[in-house]
């Protein structure tokens, strides 16, 4: 335990260990997946959105990781009201696309990395975060839409993926501060893994949107862009934002943005390293009834 703990204290990965090379942040609007599946990406409504991800696809071709640790929320596909884990890590060898009511999306199955996932679970639980370990998991648009946006529509995904579910659907949901601290624990876990893997951590969901009630269709461009500013420049302060502010300013589903704080908390500058390099920033309205935000930050 002493050696394991010692390996986890530094801001950078030791030589020969896994390291987080970048963090990626993106909305996961289900209508984006439908536009891809139905061949609508070149239609006037959708074309500006997909154009905003073209630089990201090029960056990904040049910076492809070995593993993506993908933070998303399940939308009652694998977890319904009968069981609602706050944090759940997928440790299986593969994950099939789930049926969200209109059949599974025509996307490749996700190939996992059981060894790294199990190591992360062990390490993070020993750092006092309670995770649910899931060996049978169907993945929905929360995970597959971001994969399409960054990798296109290949016959097989070019990277292994560790799905990490966060409950942001049924209250009580975890705080931004808890998510930010969890990201730090995940970075320590990844950097203590004894293989020279390149890992990206993705935070998905959001931005401002509300799907029901008198404020259905709410979009708050100013608040969203301020969130992006703060995520880049002052993430520790951003992590203090309360649930009620997310709901008031970004709508009931805007709370999904706490998942971005997990990815941001995993960057080295949070633990005394140099600031990350912003490689791409994109914001677009509308996409269905949602604001779409996207960032790529490289670790230094």
MIGUGU-197895 format. One record per residue: residue number from 1; x, y, z of N, C-alpha, C in turn. Coordinates in steps of 0.05 Angstrom, whole numbers, always signed. Layout:
N
(NUM; (X; Y; Z); (X; Y; Z); (X; Y; Z))
...
END
This chain:
300
(1; (+16; -24; +0); (+0; +0; +0); (+17; +25; +0))
(2; (+40; +25; +15); (+57; +48; +16); (+68; +56; -12))
(3; (+77; +36; -27); (+88; +41; -53); (+65; +52; -72))
(4; (+42; +39; -70); (+19; +47; -86); (+12; +76; -80))
(5; (+11; +83; -55); (+4; +111; -47); (+25; +130; -57))
(6; (+51; +122; -54); (+72; +140; -62); (+71; +146; -92))
(7; (+64; +126; -108); (+62; +130; -136); (+40; +149; -144))
(8; (+21; +153; -126); (-2; +169; -133); (+0; +198; -124))
(9; (+22; +206; -112); (+23; +232; -100); (+31; +254; -120))
(10; (+46; +247; -141); (+57; +267; -159); (+36; +278; -178))
(11; (+41; +301; -190); (+23; +313; -209); (+24; +300; -236))
(12; (+47; +287; -243); (+50; +274; -269); (+54; +245; -267))
(13; (+47; +230; -288); (+50; +201; -288); (+80; +194; -288))
(14; (+86; +172; -273); (+114; +162; -274); (+119; +149; -301))
(15; (+145; +148; -308); (+152; +135; -333); (+143; +106; -332))
(16; (+131; +97; -355); (+122; +70; -356); (+94; +66; -345))
(17; (+82; +87; -335); (+54; +86; -325); (+35; +99; -344))
(18; (+9; +94; -340); (-11; +107; -356); (-12; +137; -350))
(19; (-21; +152; -370); (-23; +181; -365); (-47; +192; -380))
(20; (-58; +213; -369); (-80; +227; -382); (-69; +248; -401))
(21; (-74; +244; -427); (-62; +262; -447); (-80; +286; -452))
(22; (-106; +283; -448); (-124; +305; -455); (-151; +300; -442))
(23; (-167; +321; -440); (-195; +318; -433); (-212; +330; -455))
(24; (-235; +317; -459); (-254; +325; -480); (-281; +329; -467))
(25; (-295; +350; -476); (-321; +357; -464); (-340; +361; -487))
(26; (-364; +349; -485); (-383; +352; -507); (-411; +345; -497))
(27; (-431; +359; -509); (-458; +351; -506); (-463; +324; -519))
(28; (-485; +311; -510); (-491; +285; -522); (-521; +283; -530))
(29; (-530; +304; -543); (-558; +306; -551); (-567; +282; -567))
(30; (-589; +269; -559); (-598; +245; -575); (-605; +251; -604))
(31; (-615; +275; -609); (-623; +282; -636); (-598; +283; -655))
(32; (-574; +288; -643); (-550; +288; -659); (-546; +259; -670))
(33; (-550; +240; -652); (-547; +212; -661); (-567; +205; -682))
(34; (-592; +215; -679); (-612; +209; -699); (-605; +222; -726))
(35; (-594; +246; -725); (-586; +259; -750); (-564; +243; -764))
(36; (-545; +232; -749); (-524; +215; -761); (-537; +190; -772))
(37; (-554; +177; -757); (-565; +151; -765); (-583; +153; -790))
(38; (-596; +176; -792); (-615; +180; -814); (-603; +195; -838))
(39; (-577; +201; -837); (-563; +214; -859); (-571; +243; -863))
(40; (-575; +257; -841); (-584; +285; -843); (-562; +305; -837))
(41; (-537; +296; -834); (-516; +314; -825); (-510; +337; -844))
(42; (-517; +334; -869); (-512; +356; -888); (-536; +374; -892))
(43; (-558; +369; -878); (-581; +386; -880); (-575; +413; -867))
(44; (-587; +435; -877); (-580; +462; -867); (-582; +465; -837))
(45; (-602; +452; -825); (-605; +454; -795); (-581; +442; -781))
(46; (-571; +419; -791); (-550; +404; -776); (-522; +410; -785))
(47; (-518; +420; -809); (-491; +423; -820); (-473; +440; -803))
(48; (-482; +463; -793); (-464; +480; -776); (-455; +465; -751))
(49; (-472; +449; -740); (-464; +434; -716); (-441; +415; -722))
(50; (-445; +398; -743); (-425; +378; -749); (-399; +391; -759))
(51; (-401; +414; -772); (-377; +428; -781); (-360; +436; -757))
(52; (-373; +442; -734); (-358; +450; -710); (-342; +428; -699))
(53; (-348; +403; -706); (-332; +380; -696); (-311; +370; -715))
(54; (-310; +382; -739); (-290; +373; -758); (-261; +377; -748))
(55; (-255; +401; -736); (-228; +403; -724); (-222; +383; -703))
(56; (-243; +375; -688); (-239; +355; -667); (-233; +328; -678))
(57; (-246; +321; -700); (-240; +295; -713); (-211; +294; -723))
(58; (-202; +316; -734); (-175; +318; -744); (-155; +316; -720))
(59; (-161; +330; -699); (-144; +329; -675); (-143; +300; -664))
(60; (-166; +287; -664); (-167; +260; -654); (-151; +241; -671))
(61; (-151; +245; -697); (-135; +228; -715); (-105; +231; -708))
(62; (-97; +255; -699); (-69; +260; -693); (-62; +254; -664))
(63; (-82; +250; -648); (-77; +247; -619); (-94; +224; -607))
(64; (-97; +203; -623); (-114; +181; -614); (-103; +167; -589))
(65; (-119; +164; -568); (-110; +151; -544); (-112; +121; -546))
(66; (-102; +107; -527); (-107; +78; -525); (-134; +73; -512))
(67; (-141; +90; -493); (-166; +85; -478); (-180; +112; -474))
(68; (-206; +112; -476); (-222; +135; -468); (-238; +128; -443))
(69; (-234; +144; -422); (-250; +141; -398); (-274; +161; -401))
(70; (-297; +150; -407); (-319; +167; -416); (-341; +170; -395))
(71; (-343; +194; -385); (-363; +201; -364); (-389; +209; -377))
(72; (-410; +195; -371); (-436; +201; -383); (-458; +194; -363))
(73; (-483; +199; -370); (-505; +190; -354); (-523; +172; -370))
(74; (-530; +150; -358); (-550; +131; -369); (-578; +144; -368))
(75; (-593; +140; -390); (-620; +152; -392); (-641; +130; -389))
(76; (-641; +117; -366); (-661; +95; -361); (-658; +72; -381))
(77; (-634; +68; -391); (-628; +46; -409); (-619; +21; -393))
(78; (-599; +25; -377); (-589; +4; -360); (-598; +7; -331))
(79; (-603; +32; -322); (-610; +37; -295); (-637; +52; -295))
(80; (-658; +39; -284); (-683; +52; -281); (-689; +58; -252))
(81; (-713; +65; -245); (-719; +72; -217); (-716; +49; -198))
(82; (-713; +25; -208); (-708; +2; -191); (-680; +1; -179))
(83; (-661; +16; -192); (-633; +16; -183); (-620; +41; -194))
(84; (-610; +59; -178); (-598; +84; -187); (-571; +87; -174))
(85; (-549; +77; -186); (-523; +82; -174); (-515; +111; -179))
(86; (-502; +123; -159); (-492; +151; -162); (-469; +151; -181))
(87; (-449; +133; -177); (-426; +130; -195); (-423; +101; -201))
(88; (-421; +94; -227); (-418; +66; -235); (-397; +64; -257))
(89; (-379; +45; -254); (-357; +41; -273); (-361; +14; -288))
(90; (-360; +15; -314); (-362; -9; -330); (-336; -24; -332))
(91; (-335; -49; -322); (-311; -64; -321); (-311; -88; -340))
(92; (-331; -90; -358); (-333; -112; -376); (-314; -109; -400))
(93; (-312; -131; -416); (-295; -131; -440); (-309; -117; -463))
(94; (-336; -116; -463); (-350; -103; -484); (-378; -94; -475))
(95; (-389; -74; -489); (-414; -62; -481); (-431; -58; -507))
(96; (-454; -70; -508); (-472; -68; -531); (-488; -42; -530))
(97; (-494; -30; -553); (-513; -7; -553); (-540; -16; -543))
(98; (-552; +1; -526); (-578; -6; -515); (-601; +3; -532))
(99; (-624; -9; -527); (-649; -2; -541); (-663; +20; -524))
(100; (-664; +44; -535); (-676; +67; -521); (-705; +72; -528))
(101; (-718; +51; -539); (-746; +53; -546); (-751; +52; -576))
(102; (-730; +54; -592); (-733; +53; -621); (-711; +35; -633))
(103; (-702; +16; -617); (-682; -3; -626); (-654; +8; -620))
(104; (-634; -9; -617); (-607; +0; -613); (-597; +17; -636))
(105; (-580; +37; -630); (-568; +53; -652); (-550; +36; -669))
(106; (-548; +41; -695); (-530; +25; -712); (-501; +34; -710))
(107; (-490; +30; -686); (-462; +37; -681); (-448; +12; -671))
(108; (-421; +12; -672); (-406; -11; -663); (-409; -16; -633))
(109; (-406; -41; -625); (-404; -46; -596); (-379; -33; -585))
(110; (-380; -26; -560); (-358; -13; -546); (-340; -34; -534))
(111; (-314; -32; -540); (-295; -51; -528); (-283; -38; -503))
(112; (-285; -52; -481); (-275; -42; -456); (-246; -48; -450))
(113; (-237; -40; -427); (-210; -46; -418); (-213; -56; -389))
(114; (-220; -81; -385); (-226; -91; -358); (-203; -88; -339))
(115; (-178; -91; -348); (-156; -89; -329); (-153; -61; -318))
(116; (-153; -41; -336); (-151; -13; -326); (-175; -5; -310))
(117; (-199; -13; -319); (-224; -6; -305); (-223; -18; -277))
(118; (-214; -43; -274); (-214; -55; -248); (-193; -41; -230))
(119; (-171; -34; -242); (-150; -19; -227); (-161; +8; -217))
(120; (-175; +22; -235); (-187; +48; -227); (-207; +44; -204))
(121; (-224; +24; -207); (-244; +18; -186); (-230; +13; -159))
(122; (-210; -4; -159); (-195; -10; -135); (-183; +15; -123))
(123; (-170; +31; -139); (-156; +55; -129); (-176; +76; -119))
(124; (-197; +81; -135); (-216; +102; -128); (-232; +95; -103))
(125; (-239; +70; -100); (-253; +61; -76); (-235; +63; -52))
(126; (-209; +57; -55); (-190; +60; -33); (-185; +90; -27))
(127; (-192; +108; -45); (-191; +136; -40); (-218; +147; -29))
(128; (-235; +128; -20); (-259; +135; -6); (-282; +145; -23))
(129; (-282; +138; -49); (-305; +142; -66); (-319; +116; -71))
(130; (-344; +115; -66); (-359; +90; -69); (-369; +88; -98))
(131; (-359; +68; -113); (-367; +63; -140); (-384; +37; -141))
(132; (-403; +36; -160); (-417; +12; -166); (-402; -1; -190))
(133; (-394; -26; -187); (-380; -40; -208); (-400; -56; -225))
(134; (-399; -50; -251); (-419; -61; -269); (-406; -78; -291))
(135; (-413; -103; -292); (-402; -122; -311); (-422; -128; -334))
(136; (-446; -118; -332); (-466; -123; -352); (-480; -96; -357))
(137; (-472; -82; -378); (-481; -54; -382); (-487; -50; -412))
(138; (-511; -39; -418); (-517; -30; -444); (-512; +0; -445))
(139; (-500; +10; -466); (-493; +39; -467); (-513; +53; -486))
(140; (-521; +77; -478); (-540; +92; -494); (-528; +116; -508))
(141; (-545; +134; -517); (-535; +157; -533); (-516; +175; -516))
(142; (-518; +174; -490); (-500; +190; -473); (-471; +183; -479))
(143; (-466; +158; -486); (-439; +150; -493); (-433; +149; -523))
(144; (-453; +139; -538); (-448; +134; -566); (-448; +159; -583))
(145; (-464; +179; -576); (-463; +204; -592); (-436; +218; -590))
(146; (-424; +222; -566); (-397; +233; -565); (-377; +217; -581))
(147; (-379; +190; -581); (-361; +174; -598); (-364; +181; -627))
(148; (-389; +184; -637); (-393; +192; -665); (-381; +219; -670))
(149; (-385; +238; -652); (-376; +265; -657); (-346; +267; -659))
(150; (-331; +251; -645); (-302; +252; -645); (-289; +232; -664))
(151; (-303; +210; -670); (-291; +189; -687); (-306; +184; -713))
(152; (-329; +197; -717); (-344; +192; -741); (-361; +167; -738))
(153; (-364; +152; -760); (-380; +128; -760); (-365; +104; -771))
(154; (-344; +95; -757); (-328; +73; -767); (-342; +46; -763))
(155; (-331; +25; -776); (-342; -1; -772); (-337; -12; -744))
(156; (-314; -3; -732); (-307; -10; -705); (-295; +14; -692))
(157; (-301; +19; -666); (-288; +42; -653); (-258; +38; -651))
(158; (-242; +59; -656); (-213; +55; -657); (-199; +55; -630))
(159; (-214; +58; -608); (-203; +59; -582); (-219; +41; -563))
(160; (-207; +34; -541); (-221; +21; -519); (-234; +42; -502))
(161; (-256; +35; -489); (-272; +55; -474); (-279; +43; -447))
(162; (-276; +59; -426); (-286; +52; -399); (-310; +70; -394))
(163; (-334; +59; -394); (-358; +76; -388); (-359; +82; -358))
(164; (-365; +107; -353); (-368; +115; -325); (-394; +131; -322))
(165; (-414; +119; -310); (-441; +131; -307); (-443; +148; -282))
(166; (-456; +171; -285); (-462; +188; -262); (-492; +193; -262))
(167; (-505; +190; -239); (-533; +196; -237); (-538; +226; -236))
(168; (-549; +237; -258); (-557; +265; -258); (-586; +267; -267))
(169; (-601; +245; -263); (-629; +243; -272); (-648; +244; -249))
(170; (-642; +228; -228); (-660; +226; -205); (-646; +237; -180))
(171; (-659; +258; -168); (-647; +269; -144); (-649; +249; -121))
(172; (-629; +249; -103); (-606; +267; -101); (-584; +260; -121))
(173; (-571; +281; -132); (-549; +277; -150); (-523; +288; -137))
(174; (-500; +279; -146); (-475; +288; -133); (-469; +318; -139))
(175; (-456; +330; -120); (-449; +359; -123); (-426; +362; -143))
(176; (-424; +386; -153); (-401; +393; -170); (-375; +389; -156))
(177; (-374; +396; -130); (-349; +393; -115); (-341; +364; -112))
(178; (-362; +347; -108); (-356; +318; -106); (-346; +307; -132))
(179; (-358; +316; -154); (-349; +307; -180); (-321; +316; -186))
(180; (-314; +341; -179); (-288; +352; -184); (-267; +336; -168))
(181; (-273; +330; -143); (-254; +314; -127); (-252; +286; -138))
(182; (-274; +275; -148); (-272; +248; -160); (-254; +248; -184))
(183; (-255; +269; -200); (-236; +270; -223); (-207; +269; -214))
(184; (-201; +282; -192); (-174; +281; -182); (-166; +253; -173))
(185; (-185; +239; -161); (-180; +211; -152); (-176; +193; -177))
(186; (-191; +198; -198); (-189; +182; -222); (-162; +187; -235))
(187; (-152; +212; -236); (-126; +217; -247); (-104; +202; -231))
(188; (-106; +202; -205); (-86; +188; -189); (-87; +158; -195))
(189; (-111; +148; -198); (-114; +119; -204); (-102; +113; -231))
(190; (-108; +128; -252); (-97; +123; -278); (-67; +125; -278))
(191; (-56; +145; -265); (-27; +149; -266); (-12; +128; -249))
(192; (-26; +112; -234); (-12; +91; -219); (-15; +63; -233))
(193; (-26; +63; -257); (-29; +38; -271); (-3; +31; -286))
(194; (+6; +7; -282); (+33; -1; -292); (+33; -10; -321))
(195; (+26; +9; -339); (+28; +4; -368); (+28; +32; -381))
(196; (+44; +36; -401); (+46; +63; -413); (+23; +70; -432))
(197; (-1; +70; -421); (-25; +75; -437); (-30; +105; -439))
(198; (-39; +114; -462); (-48; +142; -466); (-78; +141; -461))
(199; (-87; +157; -442); (-116; +157; -435); (-127; +185; -438))
(200; (-150; +187; -450); (-165; +212; -450); (-189; +209; -431))
(201; (-196; +230; -418); (-220; +230; -401); (-240; +250; -413))
(202; (-265; +240; -418); (-285; +256; -430); (-308; +262; -410))
(203; (-317; +287; -409); (-340; +294; -394); (-362; +301; -414))
(204; (-386; +289; -412); (-407; +293; -432); (-433; +302; -418))
(205; (-452; +310; -435); (-477; +320; -426); (-480; +350; -428))
(206; (-504; +361; -421); (-508; +389; -422); (-507; +400; -451))
(207; (-507; +425; -457); (-506; +446; -437); (-535; +453; -427))
(208; (-542; +479; -428); (-568; +487; -417); (-590; +474; -433))
(209; (-609; +462; -419); (-633; +452; -431); (-653; +442; -409))
(210; (-678; +444; -417); (-699; +433; -399); (-720; +420; -417))
(211; (-727; +396; -410); (-744; +379; -427); (-773; +380; -420))
(212; (-781; +392; -397); (-808; +390; -389); (-816; +415; -373))
(213; (-842; +418; -368); (-852; +440; -351); (-854; +466; -366))
(214; (-861; +488; -351); (-865; +514; -364); (-840; +525; -377))
(215; (-816; +516; -368); (-791; +526; -380); (-779; +507; -401))
(216; (-795; +488; -410); (-785; +470; -431); (-774; +485; -455))
(217; (-750; +477; -464); (-737; +492; -486); (-718; +513; -477))
(218; (-715; +517; -451); (-697; +538; -441); (-669; +534; -451))
(219; (-656; +555; -461); (-628; +556; -468); (-616; +582; -458))
(220; (-594; +581; -445); (-581; +605; -433); (-553; +607; -444))
(221; (-550; +620; -467); (-524; +622; -481); (-503; +636; -463))
(222; (-512; +657; -450); (-492; +673; -434); (-481; +656; -411))
(223; (-499; +642; -397); (-490; +625; -375); (-472; +603; -385))
(224; (-480; +590; -407); (-465; +568; -418); (-436; +577; -424))
(225; (-433; +599; -438); (-407; +608; -446); (-390; +617; -422))
(226; (-403; +628; -401); (-389; +634; -377); (-379; +609; -363))
(227; (-396; +588; -364); (-388; +562; -354); (-362; +552; -368))
(228; (-362; +554; -395); (-338; +546; -410); (-314; +562; -402))
(229; (-317; +588; -399); (-295; +605; -390); (-284; +596; -363))
(230; (-302; +590; -345); (-293; +583; -318); (-282; +555; -317))
(231; (-293; +537; -333); (-282; +510; -334); (-253; +510; -343))
(232; (-247; +528; -362); (-219; +531; -371); (-202; +544; -350))
(233; (-211; +566; -339); (-193; +584; -323); (-195; +580; -293))
(234; (-218; +573; -282); (-221; +571; -253); (-239; +547; -245))
(235; (-230; +523; -252); (-248; +500; -247); (-254; +495; -217))
(236; (-235; +500; -200); (-240; +495; -171); (-262; +513; -161))
(237; (-263; +538; -170); (-285; +556; -162); (-311; +548; -175))
(238; (-310; +540; -200); (-334; +531; -214); (-346; +507; -200))
(239; (-330; +490; -189); (-340; +466; -175); (-357; +473; -151))
(240; (-356; +497; -142); (-372; +505; -118); (-400; +513; -126))
(241; (-406; +515; -152); (-433; +523; -160); (-454; +503; -150))
(242; (-476; +513; -139); (-496; +496; -126); (-515; +484; -147))
(243; (-528; +463; -138); (-549; +451; -155); (-570; +471; -164))
(244; (-578; +488; -145); (-600; +506; -151); (-592; +526; -173))
(245; (-567; +533; -174); (-558; +552; -196); (-559; +537; -223))
(246; (-550; +512; -224); (-552; +497; -249); (-582; +497; -258))
(247; (-599; +490; -240); (-628; +487; -248); (-639; +514; -256))
(248; (-633; +535; -240); (-644; +562; -246); (-634; +573; -272))
(249; (-608; +571; -276); (-595; +584; -299); (-593; +566; -324))
(250; (-591; +540; -320); (-586; +522; -343); (-608; +502; -348))
(251; (-630; +504; -332); (-652; +486; -336); (-648; +460; -320))
(252; (-669; +444; -318); (-669; +420; -301); (-648; +400; -311))
(253; (-644; +399; -337); (-624; +380; -347); (-596; +392; -349))
(254; (-593; +417; -343); (-566; +430; -343); (-548; +418; -322))
(255; (-560; +404; -302); (-543; +392; -281); (-524; +372; -292))
(256; (-529; +362; -317); (-510; +343; -329); (-482; +355; -330))
(257; (-479; +381; -329); (-453; +393; -331); (-434; +386; -308))
(258; (-445; +376; -286); (-426; +368; -265); (-408; +345; -274))
(259; (-417; +331; -295); (-400; +309; -305); (-375; +320; -319))
(260; (-376; +345; -330); (-353; +357; -341); (-332; +363; -320))
(261; (-341; +367; -295); (-322; +373; -273); (-306; +349; -266))
(262; (-316; +325; -271); (-300; +301; -266); (-276; +301; -285))
(263; (-282; +306; -311); (-260; +307; -331); (-240; +329; -324))
(264; (-251; +352; -317); (-233; +375; -311); (-216; +370; -286))
(265; (-228; +357; -266); (-213; +350; -242); (-190; +331; -247))
(266; (-191; +316; -269); (-170; +297; -275); (-146; +309; -289))
(267; (-147; +335; -295); (-124; +348; -309); (-102; +355; -289))
(268; (-78; +355; -298); (-55; +357; -280); (-53; +384; -266))
(269; (-62; +406; -279); (-59; +432; -266); (-75; +434; -240))
(270; (-95; +418; -237); (-111; +418; -212); (-94; +410; -188))
(271; (-73; +394; -194); (-56; +384; -173); (-28; +396; -175))
(272; (-26; +421; -185); (+0; +435; -185); (+15; +434; -211))
(273; (+5; +420; -231); (+19; +419; -257); (+13; +444; -273))
(274; (+25; +445; -297); (+20; +468; -315); (-8; +468; -326))
(275; (-17; +492; -334); (-44; +495; -345); (-46; +479; -371))
(276; (-70; +467; -376); (-73; +453; -401); (-74; +472; -425))
(277; (-70; +461; -448); (-72; +477; -473); (-100; +473; -486))
(278; (-114; +494; -490); (-140; +493; -503); (-136; +489; -533))
(279; (-146; +467; -544); (-142; +461; -572); (-166; +468; -589))
(280; (-190; +467; -577); (-214; +473; -593); (-236; +481; -574))
(281; (-252; +501; -582); (-276; +509; -567); (-298; +514; -587))
(282; (-322; +504; -581); (-344; +506; -600); (-370; +508; -583))
(283; (-388; +525; -592); (-414; +528; -580); (-434; +533; -602))
(284; (-457; +519; -600); (-477; +521; -622); (-505; +518; -611))
(285; (-523; +535; -621); (-551; +534; -615); (-566; +538; -642))
(286; (-587; +523; -648); (-597; +501; -631); (-590; +474; -642))
(287; (-593; +453; -626); (-591; +425; -634); (-613; +411; -619))
(288; (-636; +407; -633); (-660; +399; -619); (-667; +422; -601))
(289; (-673; +417; -575); (-679; +440; -557); (-657; +443; -537))
(290; (-632; +441; -546); (-609; +441; -528); (-587; +458; -539))
(291; (-572; +470; -521); (-547; +484; -528); (-524; +463; -528))
(292; (-508; +464; -549); (-485; +445; -552); (-459; +460; -546))
(293; (-444; +449; -527); (-417; +459; -521); (-396; +438; -525))
(294; (-372; +447; -530); (-350; +427; -536); (-323; +441; -531))
(295; (-306; +427; -516); (-278; +436; -512); (-259; +412; -514))
(296; (-235; +417; -522); (-213; +398; -520); (-190; +412; -506))
(297; (-180; +399; -485); (-156; +410; -471); (-135; +388; -470))
(298; (-111; +396; -477); (-88; +377; -475); (-73; +381; -449))
(299; (-66; +359; -437); (-50; +360; -412); (-22; +369; -418))
(300; (-9; +383; -400); (+19; +391; -404); (+35; +382; -379))
END
